Amino acid sequence: MVLIHFKKTDKNQFLYESTVKTKVDDLIHELVELNNMRLKVDRLAVSMEELATKGPQRPEELRGLEHLDEYVKSEDLTVINGLKKMPPQTGTREVIDETHYRTGWILDEEMVEEMLEGVRKAKSVIHIDNIAKKKPITMEELNELVEWFRGMTMKAYPAFHGLGEWEPVLVLLENKEEIDHTLHGTDDMEEEKAQIWWAGKELARGKLLQDYVGKNDKSKIIVKMQHKGSGAPVREPLIDEESHKKMLSFFHKKQEEQKKLEEDDEDSYMNSAWANPKQLKDQLHGMSDIKFRPGGKF
C-alpha cells in the first residue's frame, strides 16, 4: 500500500493508504471525502464540548447580551422575540458563559463527563500526532465518530429536547451547515474543483497514481490539495521544523559567544598555549610539554 501524507495546511494533515493503481479521479474523491469528514468531526467535537460545559446555544437575537431584563423593560423587540425562541430549560446545574452565547444550563456531572470523554476520543482519532505514529485514517472511523455524536446528543437531550434548531451539533448532524468555499478560513474542499499536487506536479485526472510515483506499492508520498486556479502549492522546506529550530539555536549561541569575545577587554587569552609565539619552536625542540615544579629537579 502507498502511504499518502495529505497536507492541506500545517494543522490540517493526515495519513491515508492507497495503491499505485488507483485512478487520480478516485484518489481526489477519497481525499476530499476524508478531509471534509475529518473537519466535520473536529467541529462536532468543539460543539459538543461547548454544549457539555456551557449548555445549549441561545437564539441569535440574544447572543452576546447580558442583563436581558433591562432590554425587556425597554421593550426591545429583538430581545423579546429572541426570548420567545429560547428552548426550554434543561439540566441540573447552571454556570456562567462569559461570552453570553450559551445559556449556562448544563447536565449532571456524570453525563457531562461521558460527553467530554467521547470528545477526547474523537480528537485523538483526527489529531495530527497520528502522522508521527504512522497511523492512517479511514472513513469507517470517521463515520463511527459521527454516529457516536448523534447517539450521545440524543442520550443527553432525548428527542433533542432543550436544544434549538440552530444548535451547532444539530446543524452538523443534519448536514445543514452552510460552507462558503470561497472564504480563506475554511479547508473544506469541493471535489469537482479540487486538484492534487506531488513533487511540484499536478496529478492529472484520467491517469493512474503509478504514472507519477512508479509501481512501488510500498512508497510514501506527500500530496497537497488546491482548488483549481489557485496555482501550485508552496513547496515543502528542505529541512523540517525541528531541524530549523536547532539551527537557529546553534547560530544564536555562536552569536552570543562572539558578542562576549568582542566585549571582553581582558588579555587572559595570552596565557593560552595557542597564543605562545614560540609554540612551534618548542614543539620542534620537544619542549612543549615540559613542566617545572618548585624545588624539583629536571
N, C-alpha and C positions, 0 to 999 in steps of 0.2 A: 504493500500500500504506500502511496505517496503521501507524505505528511505535509499538509499545506498550512503555512503560517499566514493567516489572514490578518492584514493590518490596515485598518481604516484611519485611525489616529493613534497617538501614543497610548491612550487609555482604552481604546476600542480595538482589542486584538483577541484572537482565539485560534486554536488548532483544529484542523479538520482532516480526516482521512479520505483519500480518493484513489483512483487508479490512473495510469498514464493513458488508458484507452477511453477515458471519459471525454465526451464532447465538451467543447468550451461553452456551448449554449447551456448544457446541463449543469456544468460547474458554476456558471453565473447564477442560474436558478437556485442551486443548492446554497451557495454562499449568501445570496441576498436573503433567502428564507431564514437561514441561520442568524445572520446579522440582525434582521428586523425582529425575530423572535427573542433573541438574546437581549436586545434593547427593551423589548416589551416586558420581559421578566424582571429586568432591572427597575423599570418604572413601577411594576407591580410591587416589588419589594419595598421601594421607597414609600409608596402609597399605603401599603399595609402597615408599615412601621409607624407612619404618622397617624393612621386610624387607631392603632393599638395604644399609642402613647398620648394622643391629643384628642381623640374622639372624632365623630363624624364632621365632615366639612359643612360650613354654613352656606346658605344660599348666596349667590353672587352679590346681592344688594347689601349684605351685612358683613362681608369680608373686610377685615382691617379696621372695623369700627369697634369702639368700646363705649360704655355708658349708653346703651341703647335706649334706656328710659328717657333720657334727655331729648333724643331725637323724636320719640313718640309724643312727648309733651309739646314739642314744637310742631307737631303734626307733619313730620317729614314723610311724605307719601312713599318714597323709595324704601325707607326703612320699614314702614308699616306693611308694605307689600312683601318685603323680604321676610318679616316675621310670620306672615301667613303661610309662607312656603317652608318654614322651619320644620324639619322632621320631628316626630315625637321623641321625647327624651328617653334614652335607654342607658343602661349601665348602672353600676352600683357606687361609682366614685366620681369625683369631679376634680379636675386640675385646671390650671390657668394656661391658656395658649397665648404666649406673649405677642404673637403675630395677629391674634384675633381672627384667624382664618378658620379655626375649628371651634367646636362647641366646648371641648374640655370634658365631655361626658364619656368616661372610659369604663370598660367592663371589669369584672373581678380579676384579681391578681393571677389566678391560675390560667384563665383564658388568655389574658394578655401575654403571659409567658409562653404559652403554646403558639400564639401568633408570631411572637418575636423569634422563637426557636426556628420556625419554618422560614422566616425571613433570612436568618443567618445561614441556613442550609442553602437557600436559593442563591444568595450572594456568593457562597463558596463554589457553587457549580459554575457560575459565569465569571469568576474572578480571574484577573489577568495572571495571577500566580500559577495558574494551571499550565501556562506555557513553559515555565521553568520546570514543572513537574512532568512535562511531555504528555499531558492528558488531553486528548481531543474531546470536542463537544459533539453531541448528537441531537437531532430533532426529537428523538424519543425522550431524552432527559428534559428538554425544554417544555415539551407538551405535558409531561407529567407534572412539572412545576406549575404550569398554568392551571391544570386541573386541581392541584393542591390548593392554590389560591382561591379558586372557585368554591371548593368544598369548605375551606376554612372560613370564608366570608359567610357562607350560608349557616355554618355551625355557630359562629359568633353572633350573627344577625339573621335569625330564621326568617325566610321569605324576604330577606333584605329589609326587614322592619327597622326603622330608625335611621335609614340611610336615604339621602336624597338622590334623585336620578343623576345629579351632577357629581356624585362621589367618584373620585378618580379610579378607585378599584373597580367599581361597576362599569365605568366608561371603558376601561381597558378590557375587562372580561367580556363585555358585549360588543367589542370591536367598533365602538363609536368614537374612538379617538380621531381627531382631525389633525393630520400632519402636513405641514407645508414644506415640501421637499426643496423649495427654493431658498429656505432660510438656512443660514450658516450654522445655526445652533443644533441642528439635528443630523444624526448619522444614518437615519433610515434611508434605504435605497429603493428605487423603482427598477424592477427587473428589466423592462424594455429600454431604459435609459442607462443601464449600468454597463461598465466595461472594466475588465481586469488587466493588470499590468504585472509583468515579471521581468526582472533584469533590464528595465528600461524599455521593454517592448510591450505593445498591446497584444493580447491574445485574441485573435480574430474569431468571430463566430463562424461556425461551419467547419472548423478544424478540430483536431483532437489535441489533447494536452501533450501527447508524446511528440507532436510535430514541433514542439518548442523545448521540452525538457528531456527528450530522448526516451528510450524504452526501459530505463532503470526504474523498477517499481518500488525501490527502497530509498528513494531520494527525498530530500526536504527542500521546499522552495518557499520563498516569501512573496506573497501576491498582495497587491494593493488594488482598491476599487475606487473608481471615479464615475461621476456622471458624464455622459457624452458632452463634448465641448469644453470640458474642464482642463484639457491638456494632460500631459504626462505628470504623474505624481512626483514629488520630491524624492530623489534617490536616497537610499539608505546611507548613513555615515560610514566611513571606512573603519572607525573604531566604535565600540559600544560605549554606552553612557558611563559604566563603571570604570572602564579604562581611561576615559576622558577625565573623570574626576581625579583619578590617581595622578594623571599627567599634570593637571592644574595644581594639585597639592605639591608635587615634586618641584615644579617651576617656582611656585610661591616660596617654598622652603629655600631654594637656591637664591632667590632674590633677597630674602631676609638675611641670609648668610653674607651675601655680597654687600648688603647695606651696613651690616655690622663691621665688616672689614674696612669699609670706607670711613666709618665713623671712629674707628679705633686709632688713637693717636700714639699708643704705646709702641715701643720697639722690642716687645717681648719676642717677636719672631726672630730677632737677631740671634737668639740663643739656640735656635733650631739647627739641626745638622745641615739641612739643605741650604742654610744661609751662610755657611762657612766657605769663604772664597778659596780655602786651601783643601777643601774636601777631596777633590780629585787627586791632588798630590799625596795626601795622607793615605788614600786608598792604594795608590800605586806603590807606596813605600811600606804598606802593611801596618800603618799606624792608626788607622781609623777606629779600631776597637780597643785601643789601649786606655786603661783607666788607672788613676793614681789613687792610692789610699794613704792618708796622713800617717807618717811613722812607719810605713811599709817599705818593702823593697821591690825592685823590678823582678 
